[in-house]
Amino acid sequence: MLWLISSSLMILPLVLLGAMGAMRTGHFLVPIKRGLVDHGVELGAILSLGLAGYLGWQGWTAMQAMG
């Protein structure tokens, strides 16, 4: 059930943009694309550090549970 709910929530914005039509979504997506191009390196670094921290925390928790 959790998989179904999370998948639906992840796909919902794409479905809504598709329902709005191609003409209306261009004005919405251009600033987002520009922001990703301008700040892509910083965003990638933040996501990588967040993922590394999360995985490290999960590993630490698992090691404590085993020992």
PyMOL Python script that loads the backbone (N, CA, C, O; Angstrom):
from pymol import cmd

cmd.read_pdbstr("""\
ATOM      1  N   MET A   1       0.821  -1.191   0.000  1.00  0.00           N
ATOM      2  CA  MET A   1       0.000   0.000   0.000  1.00  0.00           C
ATOM      3  C   MET A   1       0.872   1.265   0.000  1.00  0.00           C
ATOM      4  O   MET A   1       0.573   2.236  -0.694  1.00  0.00           O
ATOM      5  N   LEU A   2       1.952   1.234   0.790  1.00  0.00           N
ATOM      6  CA  LEU A   2       2.853   2.382   0.837  1.00  0.00           C
ATOM      7  C   LEU A   2       3.470   2.650  -0.532  1.00  0.00           C
ATOM      8  O   LEU A   2       3.598   3.802  -0.945  1.00  0.00           O
ATOM      9  N   TRP A   3       3.854   1.578  -1.239  1.00  0.00           N
ATOM     10  CA  TRP A   3       4.433   1.724  -2.572  1.00  0.00           C
ATOM     11  C   TRP A   3       3.450   2.403  -3.517  1.00  0.00           C
ATOM     12  O   TRP A   3       3.841   3.272  -4.296  1.00  0.00           O
ATOM     13  N   LEU A   4       2.193   2.021  -3.458  1.00  0.00           N
ATOM     14  CA  LEU A   4       1.178   2.581  -4.336  1.00  0.00           C
ATOM     15  C   LEU A   4       0.962   4.065  -4.044  1.00  0.00           C
ATOM     16  O   LEU A   4       0.862   4.872  -4.968  1.00  0.00           O
ATOM     17  N   ILE A   5       0.893   4.416  -2.788  1.00  0.00           N
ATOM     18  CA  ILE A   5       0.667   5.814  -2.412  1.00  0.00           C
ATOM     19  C   ILE A   5       1.862   6.671  -2.807  1.00  0.00           C
ATOM     20  O   ILE A   5       1.683   7.741  -3.388  1.00  0.00           O
ATOM     21  N   SER A   6       3.074   6.222  -2.503  1.00  0.00           N
ATOM     22  CA  SER A   6       4.248   7.023  -2.822  1.00  0.00           C
ATOM     23  C   SER A   6       4.448   7.155  -4.335  1.00  0.00           C
ATOM     24  O   SER A   6       4.845   8.217  -4.814  1.00  0.00           O
ATOM     25  N   SER A   7       4.182   6.106  -5.073  1.00  0.00           N
ATOM     26  CA  SER A   7       4.292   6.189  -6.534  1.00  0.00           C
ATOM     27  C   SER A   7       3.278   7.165  -7.106  1.00  0.00           C
ATOM     28  O   SER A   7       3.592   7.930  -8.018  1.00  0.00           O
ATOM     29  N   SER A   8       2.082   7.141  -6.582  1.00  0.00           N
ATOM     30  CA  SER A   8       1.039   8.058  -7.048  1.00  0.00           C
ATOM     31  C   SER A   8       1.420   9.503  -6.764  1.00  0.00           C
ATOM     32  O   SER A   8       1.214  10.374  -7.609  1.00  0.00           O
ATOM     33  N   LEU A   9       1.971   9.767  -5.589  1.00  0.00           N
ATOM     34  CA  LEU A   9       2.351  11.132  -5.241  1.00  0.00           C
ATOM     35  C   LEU A   9       3.526  11.624  -6.077  1.00  0.00           C
ATOM     36  O   LEU A   9       3.627  12.819  -6.356  1.00  0.00           O
ATOM     37  N   MET A  10       4.414  10.721  -6.479  1.00  0.00           N
ATOM     38  CA  MET A  10       5.548  11.127  -7.289  1.00  0.00           C
ATOM     39  C   MET A  10       5.140  11.413  -8.733  1.00  0.00           C
ATOM     40  O   MET A  10       5.733  12.275  -9.383  1.00  0.00           O
ATOM     41  N   ILE A  11       4.154  10.714  -9.231  1.00  0.00           N
ATOM     42  CA  ILE A  11       3.743  10.872 -10.628  1.00  0.00           C
ATOM     43  C   ILE A  11       2.664  11.948 -10.793  1.00  0.00           C
ATOM     44  O   ILE A  11       2.441  12.425 -11.905  1.00  0.00           O
ATOM     45  N   LEU A  12       2.004  12.330  -9.720  1.00  0.00           N
ATOM     46  CA  LEU A  12       0.906  13.286  -9.786  1.00  0.00           C
ATOM     47  C   LEU A  12       1.288  14.618 -10.435  1.00  0.00           C
ATOM     48  O   LEU A  12       0.527  15.099 -11.275  1.00  0.00           O
ATOM     49  N   PRO A  13       2.434  15.250 -10.092  1.00  0.00           N
ATOM     50  CA  PRO A  13       2.774  16.519 -10.757  1.00  0.00           C
ATOM     51  C   PRO A  13       2.939  16.380 -12.266  1.00  0.00           C
ATOM     52  O   PRO A  13       2.543  17.276 -13.012  1.00  0.00           O
ATOM     53  N   LEU A  14       3.516  15.271 -12.726  1.00  0.00           N
ATOM     54  CA  LEU A  14       3.680  15.079 -14.168  1.00  0.00           C
ATOM     55  C   LEU A  14       2.329  14.917 -14.862  1.00  0.00           C
ATOM     56  O   LEU A  14       2.124  15.427 -15.963  1.00  0.00           O
ATOM     57  N   VAL A  15       1.429  14.217 -14.222  1.00  0.00           N
ATOM     58  CA  VAL A  15       0.091  14.038 -14.792  1.00  0.00           C
ATOM     59  C   VAL A  15      -0.635  15.380 -14.858  1.00  0.00           C
ATOM     60  O   VAL A  15      -1.303  15.680 -15.848  1.00  0.00           O
ATOM     61  N   LEU A  16      -0.507  16.179 -13.815  1.00  0.00           N
ATOM     62  CA  LEU A  16      -1.166  17.492 -13.801  1.00  0.00           C
ATOM     63  C   LEU A  16      -0.594  18.411 -14.879  1.00  0.00           C
ATOM     64  O   LEU A  16      -1.340  19.124 -15.551  1.00  0.00           O
ATOM     65  N   LEU A  17       0.734  18.393 -15.040  1.00  0.00           N
ATOM     66  CA  LEU A  17       1.329  19.214 -16.095  1.00  0.00           C
ATOM     67  C   LEU A  17       0.890  18.747 -17.474  1.00  0.00           C
ATOM     68  O   LEU A  17       0.634  19.567 -18.356  1.00  0.00           O
ATOM     69  N   GLY A  18       0.802  17.450 -17.663  1.00  0.00           N
ATOM     70  CA  GLY A  18       0.338  16.918 -18.940  1.00  0.00           C
ATOM     71  C   GLY A  18      -1.109  17.289 -19.204  1.00  0.00           C
ATOM     72  O   GLY A  18      -1.479  17.562 -20.346  1.00  0.00           O
ATOM     73  N   ALA A  19      -1.932  17.304 -18.165  1.00  0.00           N
ATOM     74  CA  ALA A  19      -3.337  17.652 -18.330  1.00  0.00           C
ATOM     75  C   ALA A  19      -3.511  19.131 -18.658  1.00  0.00           C
ATOM     76  O   ALA A  19      -4.481  19.509 -19.316  1.00  0.00           O
ATOM     77  N   MET A  20      -2.581  19.968 -18.205  1.00  0.00           N
ATOM     78  CA  MET A  20      -2.674  21.400 -18.485  1.00  0.00           C
ATOM     79  C   MET A  20      -2.405  21.701 -19.957  1.00  0.00           C
ATOM     80  O   MET A  20      -2.899  22.699 -20.482  1.00  0.00           O
ATOM     81  N   GLY A  21      -1.647  20.872 -20.610  1.00  0.00           N
ATOM     82  CA  GLY A  21      -1.346  21.082 -22.026  1.00  0.00           C
ATOM     83  C   GLY A  21       0.041  21.638 -22.237  1.00  0.00           C
ATOM     84  O   GLY A  21       0.616  22.261 -21.345  1.00  0.00           O
ATOM     85  N   ALA A  22       0.569  21.413 -23.411  1.00  0.00           N
ATOM     86  CA  ALA A  22       1.943  21.812 -23.728  1.00  0.00           C
ATOM     87  C   ALA A  22       2.118  23.324 -23.770  1.00  0.00           C
ATOM     88  O   ALA A  22       3.167  23.835 -23.379  1.00  0.00           O
ATOM     89  N   MET A  23       1.120  24.036 -24.233  1.00  0.00           N
ATOM     90  CA  MET A  23       1.242  25.493 -24.349  1.00  0.00           C
ATOM     91  C   MET A  23       1.330  26.154 -22.977  1.00  0.00           C
ATOM     92  O   MET A  23       2.068  27.123 -22.804  1.00  0.00           O
ATOM     93  N   ARG A  24       0.603  25.651 -22.025  1.00  0.00           N
ATOM     94  CA  ARG A  24       0.565  26.286 -20.716  1.00  0.00           C
ATOM     95  C   ARG A  24       1.740  25.869 -19.839  1.00  0.00           C
ATOM     96  O   ARG A  24       2.130  26.615 -18.940  1.00  0.00           O
ATOM     97  N   THR A  25       2.303  24.708 -20.079  1.00  0.00           N
ATOM     98  CA  THR A  25       3.381  24.227 -19.213  1.00  0.00           C
ATOM     99  C   THR A  25       4.731  24.827 -19.565  1.00  0.00           C
ATOM    100  O   THR A  25       5.627  24.837 -18.721  1.00  0.00           O
ATOM    101  N   GLY A  26       4.907  25.325 -20.774  1.00  0.00           N
ATOM    102  CA  GLY A  26       6.181  25.912 -21.172  1.00  0.00           C
ATOM    103  C   GLY A  26       6.574  27.071 -20.289  1.00  0.00           C
ATOM    104  O   GLY A  26       7.735  27.183 -19.896  1.00  0.00           O
ATOM    105  N   HIS A  27       5.632  27.933 -19.971  1.00  0.00           N
ATOM    106  CA  HIS A  27       5.918  29.088 -19.124  1.00  0.00           C
ATOM    107  C   HIS A  27       6.244  28.657 -17.702  1.00  0.00           C
ATOM    108  O   HIS A  27       6.962  29.356 -16.987  1.00  0.00           O
ATOM    109  N   PHE A  28       5.725  27.525 -17.297  1.00  0.00           N
ATOM    110  CA  PHE A  28       5.967  27.027 -15.949  1.00  0.00           C
ATOM    111  C   PHE A  28       7.317  26.315 -15.846  1.00  0.00           C
ATOM    112  O   PHE A  28       7.998  26.414 -14.825  1.00  0.00           O
ATOM    113  N   LEU A  29       7.697  25.603 -16.896  1.00  0.00           N
ATOM    114  CA  LEU A  29       8.905  24.785 -16.837  1.00  0.00           C
ATOM    115  C   LEU A  29      10.191  25.534 -17.174  1.00  0.00           C
ATOM    116  O   LEU A  29      11.268  25.112 -16.753  1.00  0.00           O
ATOM    117  N   VAL A  30      10.108  26.635 -17.923  1.00  0.00           N
ATOM    118  CA  VAL A  30      11.313  27.363 -18.318  1.00  0.00           C
ATOM    119  C   VAL A  30      12.081  27.898 -17.107  1.00  0.00           C
ATOM    120  O   VAL A  30      13.296  27.709 -17.051  1.00  0.00           O
ATOM    121  N   PRO A  31      11.437  28.557 -16.134  1.00  0.00           N
ATOM    122  CA  PRO A  31      12.214  29.019 -14.976  1.00  0.00           C
ATOM    123  C   PRO A  31      12.805  27.877 -14.154  1.00  0.00           C
ATOM    124  O   PRO A  31      13.889  28.020 -13.588  1.00  0.00           O
ATOM    125  N   ILE A  32      12.108  26.753 -14.083  1.00  0.00           N
ATOM    126  CA  ILE A  32      12.628  25.604 -13.349  1.00  0.00           C
ATOM    127  C   ILE A  32      13.878  25.068 -14.040  1.00  0.00           C
ATOM    128  O   ILE A  32      14.872  24.751 -13.387  1.00  0.00           O
ATOM    129  N   LYS A  33      13.816  24.969 -15.382  1.00  0.00           N
ATOM    130  CA  LYS A  33      14.970  24.490 -16.137  1.00  0.00           C
ATOM    131  C   LYS A  33      16.147  25.451 -15.979  1.00  0.00           C
ATOM    132  O   LYS A  33      17.286  25.013 -15.814  1.00  0.00           O
ATOM    133  N   ARG A  34      15.886  26.739 -16.026  1.00  0.00           N
ATOM    134  CA  ARG A  34      16.952  27.727 -15.875  1.00  0.00           C
ATOM    135  C   ARG A  34      17.587  27.613 -14.488  1.00  0.00           C
ATOM    136  O   ARG A  34      18.808  27.699 -14.351  1.00  0.00           O
ATOM    137  N   GLY A  35      16.768  27.423 -13.476  1.00  0.00           N
ATOM    138  CA  GLY A  35      17.298  27.272 -12.117  1.00  0.00           C
ATOM    139  C   GLY A  35      18.133  26.023 -11.963  1.00  0.00           C
ATOM    140  O   GLY A  35      19.160  26.043 -11.284  1.00  0.00           O
ATOM    141  N   LEU A  36      17.701  24.919 -12.593  1.00  0.00           N
ATOM    142  CA  LEU A  36      18.474  23.680 -12.525  1.00  0.00           C
ATOM    143  C   LEU A  36      19.804  23.805 -13.252  1.00  0.00           C
ATOM    144  O   LEU A  36      20.815  23.263 -12.804  1.00  0.00           O
ATOM    145  N   VAL A  37      19.806  24.519 -14.370  1.00  0.00           N
ATOM    146  CA  VAL A  37      21.052  24.708 -15.108  1.00  0.00           C
ATOM    147  C   VAL A  37      22.000  25.596 -14.313  1.00  0.00           C
ATOM    148  O   VAL A  37      23.199  25.324 -14.244  1.00  0.00           O
ATOM    149  N   ASP A  38      21.464  26.662 -13.712  1.00  0.00           N
ATOM    150  CA  ASP A  38      22.299  27.594 -12.963  1.00  0.00           C
ATOM    151  C   ASP A  38      22.827  27.001 -11.660  1.00  0.00           C
ATOM    152  O   ASP A  38      23.961  27.278 -11.270  1.00  0.00           O
ATOM    153  N   HIS A  39      22.022  26.196 -10.991  1.00  0.00           N
ATOM    154  CA  HIS A  39      22.381  25.702  -9.664  1.00  0.00           C
ATOM    155  C   HIS A  39      22.444  24.175  -9.598  1.00  0.00           C
ATOM    156  O   HIS A  39      22.279  23.601  -8.522  1.00  0.00           O
ATOM    157  N   GLY A  40      22.676  23.520 -10.715  1.00  0.00           N
ATOM    158  CA  GLY A  40      22.692  22.061 -10.758  1.00  0.00           C
ATOM    159  C   GLY A  40      23.810  21.440  -9.940  1.00  0.00           C
ATOM    160  O   GLY A  40      23.612  20.409  -9.296  1.00  0.00           O
ATOM    161  N   VAL A  41      24.985  22.060  -9.961  1.00  0.00           N
ATOM    162  CA  VAL A  41      26.126  21.516  -9.228  1.00  0.00           C
ATOM    163  C   VAL A  41      25.857  21.568  -7.724  1.00  0.00           C
ATOM    164  O   VAL A  41      26.110  20.602  -7.005  1.00  0.00           O
ATOM    165  N   GLU A  42      25.339  22.711  -7.258  1.00  0.00           N
ATOM    166  CA  GLU A  42      25.051  22.847  -5.830  1.00  0.00           C
ATOM    167  C   GLU A  42      23.955  21.871  -5.403  1.00  0.00           C
ATOM    168  O   GLU A  42      24.047  21.252  -4.344  1.00  0.00           O
ATOM    169  N   LEU A  43      22.925  21.738  -6.227  1.00  0.00           N
ATOM    170  CA  LEU A  43      21.832  20.824  -5.907  1.00  0.00           C
ATOM    171  C   LEU A  43      22.331  19.380  -5.852  1.00  0.00           C
ATOM    172  O   LEU A  43      21.946  18.624  -4.960  1.00  0.00           O
ATOM    173  N   GLY A  44      23.182  18.997  -6.798  1.00  0.00           N
ATOM    174  CA  GLY A  44      23.746  17.655  -6.805  1.00  0.00           C
ATOM    175  C   GLY A  44      24.606  17.397  -5.575  1.00  0.00           C
ATOM    176  O   GLY A  44      24.566  16.307  -5.004  1.00  0.00           O
ATOM    177  N   ALA A  45      25.384  18.396  -5.164  1.00  0.00           N
ATOM    178  CA  ALA A  45      26.229  18.243  -3.975  1.00  0.00           C
ATOM    179  C   ALA A  45      25.382  18.084  -2.721  1.00  0.00           C
ATOM    180  O   ALA A  45      25.680  17.244  -1.872  1.00  0.00           O
ATOM    181  N   ILE A  46      24.332  18.883  -2.599  1.00  0.00           N
ATOM    182  CA  ILE A  46      23.456  18.802  -1.423  1.00  0.00           C
ATOM    183  C   ILE A  46      22.760  17.447  -1.371  1.00  0.00           C
ATOM    184  O   ILE A  46      22.684  16.827  -0.310  1.00  0.00           O
ATOM    185  N   LEU A  47      22.251  16.985  -2.517  1.00  0.00           N
ATOM    186  CA  LEU A  47      21.590  15.683  -2.540  1.00  0.00           C
ATOM    187  C   LEU A  47      22.561  14.552  -2.228  1.00  0.00           C
ATOM    188  O   LEU A  47      22.200  13.608  -1.524  1.00  0.00           O
ATOM    189  N   SER A  48      23.787  14.631  -2.740  1.00  0.00           N
ATOM    190  CA  SER A  48      24.781  13.596  -2.478  1.00  0.00           C
ATOM    191  C   SER A  48      25.168  13.561  -1.008  1.00  0.00           C
ATOM    192  O   SER A  48      25.279  12.485  -0.419  1.00  0.00           O
ATOM    193  N   LEU A  49      25.376  14.733  -0.410  1.00  0.00           N
ATOM    194  CA  LEU A  49      25.717  14.773   1.008  1.00  0.00           C
ATOM    195  C   LEU A  49      24.566  14.273   1.873  1.00  0.00           C
ATOM    196  O   LEU A  49      24.784  13.578   2.865  1.00  0.00           O
ATOM    197  N   GLY A  50      23.352  14.627   1.495  1.00  0.00           N
ATOM    198  CA  GLY A  50      22.193  14.143   2.239  1.00  0.00           C
ATOM    199  C   GLY A  50      22.061  12.632   2.155  1.00  0.00           C
ATOM    200  O   GLY A  50      21.788  11.974   3.159  1.00  0.00           O
ATOM    201  N   LEU A  51      22.252  12.079   0.967  1.00  0.00           N
ATOM    202  CA  LEU A  51      22.173  10.630   0.793  1.00  0.00           C
ATOM    203  C   LEU A  51      23.295   9.927   1.546  1.00  0.00           C
ATOM    204  O   LEU A  51      23.071   8.885   2.162  1.00  0.00           O
ATOM    205  N   ALA A  52      24.502  10.489   1.501  1.00  0.00           N
ATOM    206  CA  ALA A  52      25.629   9.890   2.233  1.00  0.00           C
ATOM    207  C   ALA A  52      25.357   9.905   3.733  1.00  0.00           C
ATOM    208  O   ALA A  52      25.637   8.925   4.423  1.00  0.00           O
ATOM    209  N   GLY A  53      24.816  11.003   4.240  1.00  0.00           N
ATOM    210  CA  GLY A  53      24.490  11.075   5.659  1.00  0.00           C
ATOM    211  C   GLY A  53      23.421  10.077   6.052  1.00  0.00           C
ATOM    212  O   GLY A  53      23.518   9.424   7.091  1.00  0.00           O
ATOM    213  N   TYR A  54      22.415   9.964   5.227  1.00  0.00           N
ATOM    214  CA  TYR A  54      21.328   9.026   5.520  1.00  0.00           C
ATOM    215  C   TYR A  54      21.826   7.577   5.502  1.00  0.00           C
ATOM    216  O   TYR A  54      21.517   6.801   6.406  1.00  0.00           O
ATOM    217  N   LEU A  55      22.587   7.220   4.482  1.00  0.00           N
ATOM    218  CA  LEU A  55      23.100   5.851   4.394  1.00  0.00           C
ATOM    219  C   LEU A  55      24.089   5.551   5.517  1.00  0.00           C
ATOM    220  O   LEU A  55      24.119   4.433   6.031  1.00  0.00           O
ATOM    221  N   GLY A  56      24.892   6.533   5.898  1.00  0.00           N
ATOM    222  CA  GLY A  56      25.794   6.343   7.020  1.00  0.00           C
ATOM    223  C   GLY A  56      25.036   6.122   8.318  1.00  0.00           C
ATOM    224  O   GLY A  56      25.400   5.270   9.128  1.00  0.00           O
ATOM    225  N   TRP A  57      23.980   6.899   8.504  1.00  0.00           N
ATOM    226  CA  TRP A  57      23.154   6.743   9.699  1.00  0.00           C
ATOM    227  C   TRP A  57      22.485   5.372   9.727  1.00  0.00           C
ATOM    228  O   TRP A  57      22.416   4.740  10.781  1.00  0.00           O
ATOM    229  N   GLN A  58      21.992   4.909   8.583  1.00  0.00           N
ATOM    230  CA  GLN A  58      21.376   3.589   8.510  1.00  0.00           C
ATOM    231  C   GLN A  58      22.398   2.490   8.808  1.00  0.00           C
ATOM    232  O   GLN A  58      22.078   1.517   9.490  1.00  0.00           O
ATOM    233  N   GLY A  59      23.618   2.640   8.305  1.00  0.00           N
ATOM    234  CA  GLY A  59      24.669   1.669   8.581  1.00  0.00           C
ATOM    235  C   GLY A  59      25.031   1.652  10.054  1.00  0.00           C
ATOM    236  O   GLY A  59      25.221   0.585  10.638  1.00  0.00           O
ATOM    237  N   TRP A  60      25.128   2.833  10.662  1.00  0.00           N
ATOM    238  CA  TRP A  60      25.446   2.933  12.079  1.00  0.00           C
ATOM    239  C   TRP A  60      24.353   2.271  12.926  1.00  0.00           C
ATOM    240  O   TRP A  60      24.648   1.554  13.882  1.00  0.00           O
ATOM    241  N   THR A  61      23.104   2.516  12.569  1.00  0.00           N
ATOM    242  CA  THR A  61      21.976   1.913  13.290  1.00  0.00           C
ATOM    243  C   THR A  61      22.003   0.393  13.150  1.00  0.00           C
ATOM    244  O   THR A  61      21.757  -0.321  14.122  1.00  0.00           O
ATOM    245  N   ALA A  62      22.296  -0.102  11.965  1.00  0.00           N
ATOM    246  CA  ALA A  62      22.352  -1.552  11.744  1.00  0.00           C
ATOM    247  C   ALA A  62      23.488  -2.192  12.523  1.00  0.00           C
ATOM    248  O   ALA A  62      23.336  -3.290  13.059  1.00  0.00           O
ATOM    249  N   MET A  63      24.624  -1.511  12.589  1.00  0.00           N
ATOM    250  CA  MET A  63      25.765  -2.068  13.340  1.00  0.00           C
ATOM    251  C   MET A  63      25.462  -2.107  14.838  1.00  0.00           C
ATOM    252  O   MET A  63      25.875  -3.038  15.529  1.00  0.00           O
ATOM    253  N   GLN A  64      24.743  -1.102  15.340  1.00  0.00           N
ATOM    254  CA  GLN A  64      24.380  -1.107  16.754  1.00  0.00           C
ATOM    255  C   GLN A  64      23.383  -2.205  17.053  1.00  0.00           C
ATOM    256  O   GLN A  64      23.426  -2.808  18.125  1.00  0.00           O
ATOM    257  N   ALA A  65      22.488  -2.472  16.123  1.00  0.00           N
ATOM    258  CA  ALA A  65      21.483  -3.509  16.334  1.00  0.00           C
ATOM    259  C   ALA A  65      22.130  -4.907  16.319  1.00  0.00           C
ATOM    260  O   ALA A  65      21.672  -5.816  17.011  1.00  0.00           O
ATOM    261  N   MET A  66      23.188  -5.064  15.528  1.00  0.00           N
ATOM    262  CA  MET A  66      23.856  -6.361  15.446  1.00  0.00           C
ATOM    263  C   MET A  66      24.744  -6.627  16.667  1.00  0.00           C
ATOM    264  O   MET A  66      24.927  -7.776  17.070  1.00  0.00           O
ATOM    265  N   GLY A  67      25.277  -5.583  17.236  1.00  0.00           N
ATOM    266  CA  GLY A  67      26.246  -5.796  18.312  1.00  0.00           C
ATOM    267  C   GLY A  67      25.665  -5.467  19.592  1.00  0.00           C
ATOM    268  O   GLY A  67      26.331  -5.583  20.621  1.00  0.00           O
TER     269      GLY A  67
END
""", "prot")
cmd.dss("prot")
cmd.show_as("cartoon", "prot")
cmd.util.cbc("prot")
cmd.orient("prot")
